[in-house]
Amino acid sequence: MNGENKRLSALIDSLQARGIYFLSKSSMLQALKVSDAGLKNSIKRLFKKQRLVSLKNDFYLIVPLEYRNIGAPPPEWFIDQLMNAHHAKYYVGLLTAAALHGAAHQQPQIYQVVTNKLLRPIKIGRARIVFYFKKDFDNLPLAKIKTPTGYMAVSSPELTAFDLVSYIKQSGHIHHVSTVLAELGEELDPQKLYEVAEHFSQGCIQRMGYLLDVAGFREKTEPLLKRVSSKYYPLRSDKKWSLEPKNKEWHLYVNEEVESDL
């Protein structure tokens, strides 16, 4: 092992000892004072040893020994650092957040992150991180959850519930969302649901109220009734409707019979 390789290995060992697993090419060049070509060769050697793995855009991830068999540590170890490197607002959301809040009937197959930047999915180790764009991040109710390397932002139960309905295709469609809401319902606060509703479309609000009622949480939806408009929306916007029965309380055309997996 030449000097540059030893110095990069020592840098990585030092960072890991401090609980840092995310680093950039620029930070390595600055710390080691080496040429671009020399750093590139050292990085390739550490790739072969499964000590380092590439994320994207010259970002890298240190792989501790216990995670080398799956190629990388879990996303919660580095998602906050990755999003900060992109100068992006973000939160872990949708089915991933629902699982963190205890609604884990079916473990999500992908790691779902909502952000204010358009980012491509990342495959890292066995994990696939998918990003969903949201323009409005002002006053969203987020929680900071402690991770082995710091903290990460996660949507509150109420924001998670609305996102599941808003991004219903990405959440496994209406029947799966109904199942998740049945598990998440106990965590929901009626007043917080009412407050977070202002960030979502009218159709989403009315669908949310109906689905929570069907899941058996009518006591949670009472404040939301104040937000029901005079306009009727289809329960499933991706399905044709014409003569379906109306739900007069939530002003919906019920063009799908909702079935939970529970």
C-alpha positions in Angstrom: 0.0 0.0 0.0 1.5 3.3 -1.0 1.5 6.5 1.0 -1.7 8.0 -0.6 -3.6 4.7 0.0 -2.5 4.7 3.7 -3.5 8.3 4.2 -6.9 7.8 2.7 -7.5 4.6 4.8 -6.3 6.5 7.9 -8.7 9.4 7.1 -11.6 7.0 6.7 -10.8 5.2 9.9 -10.6 8.5 11.7 -14.0 9.7 10.3 -15.7 6.4 11.2 -14.3 6.6 14.8 -16.1 10.0 15.1 -19.4 8.5 13.7 -19.0 10.1 10.3 -19.8 7.8 7.3 -20.6 10.3 4.5 -17.9 12.3 2.7 -17.3 14.1 -0.5 -14.5 14.0 -3.0 -13.7 17.7 -2.4 -13.4 17.0 1.4 -10.9 14.2 0.7 -8.8 16.3 -1.7 -8.7 19.1 0.9 -7.8 16.8 3.8 -5.2 14.8 2.0 -3.6 17.4 -0.3 -3.3 14.9 -3.1 -3.9 15.0 -6.9 -7.2 14.2 -8.4 -5.6 11.2 -10.2 -3.9 9.9 -7.0 -7.2 10.1 -5.0 -9.1 8.3 -7.8 -6.7 5.4 -7.6 -6.9 5.2 -3.9 -10.7 5.3 -4.0 -10.7 2.4 -6.5 -8.6 0.3 -4.1 -11.0 0.9 -1.3 -14.0 0.0 -3.6 -12.4 -3.4 -4.2 -12.0 -3.9 -0.4 -15.7 -2.9 0.1 -14.5 -0.2 2.5 -16.0 2.7 0.4 -19.0 2.9 -1.9 -20.0 5.6 -4.3 -23.3 7.4 -3.9 -23.5 10.0 -6.8 -22.1 13.3 -7.8 -18.7 12.7 -6.1 -20.3 11.7 -2.7 -19.1 8.5 -1.0 -20.1 6.3 1.9 -17.8 4.6 4.4 -18.9 0.9 4.8 -18.3 -0.5 8.4 -17.3 -4.1 8.7 -20.7 -5.3 9.8 -22.4 -4.0 6.7 -19.9 -5.1 4.0 -22.0 -8.2 3.2 -25.0 -6.0 2.1 -22.8 -3.3 0.6 -23.7 -0.2 2.7 -25.1 0.9 6.0 -28.8 1.7 6.1 -30.1 5.0 4.6 -30.8 6.5 8.0 -27.1 6.6 8.7 -26.4 9.1 5.9 -29.7 10.5 4.5 -29.4 13.8 6.5 -25.8 14.4 5.3 -26.7 13.5 1.7 -29.6 16.0 1.6 -27.5 18.7 3.3 -24.9 18.1 0.6 -27.6 18.7 -2.0 -28.7 21.9 -0.1 -32.1 20.4 -0.1 -35.0 20.5 2.3 -36.3 17.0 3.0 -38.0 14.5 5.2 -38.3 10.7 5.3 -41.9 10.1 4.4 -44.7 8.0 3.0 -44.5 4.3 3.8 -41.0 4.6 5.3 -42.3 7.2 7.8 -45.4 5.1 8.4 -43.2 2.2 9.4 -41.2 4.4 11.7 -44.5 5.5 13.4 -45.5 1.8 13.9 -47.6 1.1 10.8 -45.4 -1.7 9.5 -48.0 -4.3 8.3 -45.8 -4.6 5.2 -42.3 -3.4 5.3 -41.7 -0.9 2.5 -39.4 -2.2 -0.3 -37.9 1.3 -1.0 -36.8 4.1 1.2 -39.0 7.1 0.5 -37.8 10.7 0.9 -39.8 13.9 0.1 -37.7 16.8 -1.0 -37.8 20.2 -2.6 -35.3 19.2 -5.3 -35.7 16.9 -8.3 -33.4 14.0 -7.5 -32.9 10.7 -9.2 -33.3 7.4 -7.2 -30.2 5.9 -5.7 -29.4 2.2 -5.4 -26.9 1.8 -2.5 -26.1 -1.7 -1.2 -29.5 -3.5 -0.8 -31.4 -0.2 -0.4 -33.1 1.8 -3.0 -33.8 5.4 -2.1 -36.6 7.2 -4.1 -37.2 10.9 -3.9 -40.6 12.7 -4.3 -40.8 16.4 -5.1 -42.8 18.8 -2.9 -42.6 22.5 -3.5 -44.2 23.7 -0.2 -42.0 23.0 2.9 -43.2 26.0 4.9 -44.5 25.1 8.4 -44.7 21.4 7.7 -44.8 19.3 11.0 -41.6 17.3 11.0 -39.9 15.3 13.8 -36.2 14.8 14.3 -35.4 11.1 14.9 -32.1 10.1 16.4 -30.0 7.8 14.2 -26.6 6.1 14.9 -24.9 9.1 13.1 -27.0 12.0 14.3 -30.6 12.9 13.4 -32.9 12.8 10.4 -36.1 14.6 9.5 -39.3 12.5 9.4 -42.9 13.5 8.7 -45.2 13.6 11.6 -48.0 10.9 11.8 -50.5 13.5 10.5 -48.3 14.7 7.6 -47.5 11.0 6.8 -51.2 10.2 6.6 -51.9 13.0 4.2 -48.9 12.3 2.0 -50.0 8.6 1.7 -53.3 9.8 0.2 -51.7 12.6 -1.9 -49.0 10.2 -3.4 -51.4 7.3 -3.4 -50.0 5.5 -6.5 -46.5 5.6 -4.9 -47.9 4.4 -1.7 -49.3 1.1 -3.1 -52.7 2.4 -4.2 -55.9 2.9 -2.2 -56.3 -0.5 -0.6 -52.8 -0.6 0.8 -53.1 3.0 1.9 -56.3 2.1 3.7 -54.5 -0.7 5.5 -51.6 1.6 6.6 -54.1 4.2 7.8 -55.8 1.6 9.9 -52.5 1.0 11.7 -51.5 4.6 11.8 -54.8 5.9 13.0 -54.1 5.6 16.7 -51.1 7.9 16.4 -53.2 10.7 14.7 -54.2 13.9 16.6 -57.5 15.4 15.2 -56.5 19.0 15.6 -53.1 18.4 14.0 -54.9 16.7 11.1 -57.0 19.7 10.7 -54.0 22.0 10.7 -51.8 20.0 8.3 -54.8 19.8 5.8 -54.1 23.3 4.7 -51.0 22.1 2.8 -53.1 19.6 0.6 -55.6 19.8 -2.1 -59.4 19.8 -1.4 -59.8 16.4 -3.0 -57.0 14.9 -0.9 -58.6 16.3 2.3 -62.0 14.8 1.5 -60.5 11.4 0.5 -58.4 11.4 3.7 -61.5 12.0 5.9 -63.4 9.2 4.2 -60.6 6.7 4.4 -60.1 7.3 8.1 -63.8 6.9 8.7 -63.8 3.6 6.8 -60.7 2.6 8.9 -62.7 3.2 12.1 -61.3 6.5 13.2 -64.3 8.8 13.0 -63.4 10.5 16.2 -60.2 11.7 14.5 -61.9 13.2 11.5 -64.5 15.4 13.1 -62.5 18.7 12.7 -61.7 17.8 9.0 -65.5 18.0 8.2 -65.1 21.8 8.6 -62.9 21.7 5.5 -65.3 19.8 3.2 -66.2 21.9 0.1 -69.4 21.9 -1.9 -67.6 20.2 -4.8 -67.7 16.4 -5.2 -64.5 14.5 -6.0 -64.0 10.8 -7.0 -62.5 8.6 -4.3 -60.2 7.3 -7.0 -59.1 10.0 -9.4 -57.4 7.5 -11.7 -60.7 5.6 -12.3 -63.7 6.7 -14.4 -66.8 7.6 -12.5 -70.3 8.7 -13.4 -73.2 7.0 -11.5 -71.3 5.8 -8.5 -73.0 6.3 -5.1 -72.2 9.6 -3.3 -70.9 10.0 0.2 -72.7 13.2 1.1 -70.6 13.8 4.2 -67.2 13.9 2.5 -68.6 14.9 -0.9 -67.1 12.0 -2.7 -68.1 9.7 -5.6 -67.4 6.3 -4.1 -66.0 4.7 -7.3 -64.0 2.0 -5.4 -65.0 -0.3 -2.5 -62.1 0.0 -0.1 -60.7 -3.2 1.4 -58.1 -3.3 4.1 -55.6 -6.2 4.4 -56.0 -6.3 8.1 
